[in-house]
Amino acid sequence: MKSKKNLTRFTYESAAFEGWRLCISKAGTTFTRYFPDKKFGGGKKSLAAAEKTLAELKTLLDSAKKVDGKLSPTTVKKAEKLLAEAV
């Protein structure tokens, strides 16, 4: 499996983590979440969960209002909550 925009595949032979990392930056704020294969039941399922979360996050961030060129604190909290609840 190859990495995609905002999604990076991590496969380490010497470490315990294998899975996908979602990382997106918008207006000076970076959001990151890991989707391990063990938790989601395999590489394809963890990728599907990461893609679904990325789509929801992009929708939220694209429609967000900015305050002084940065995301509002409310938007940041909503995005962090969305990432925390991703299943």
RABEL-V501994 format. One record per helix or strand of 3 or more residues. SS is the DSSP state (h for helix, s for strand). FROM is the first residue (numbers start at 0). TO is the last residue. Records with the same first field share a line. If there is no record, write none. Layout:
BEGIN
SS=FROM-TO / FROM-TO
END
This chain:
BEGIN
s=6-10 / 17-25 / 28-35
h=36-39 / 42-61 / 72-83
END
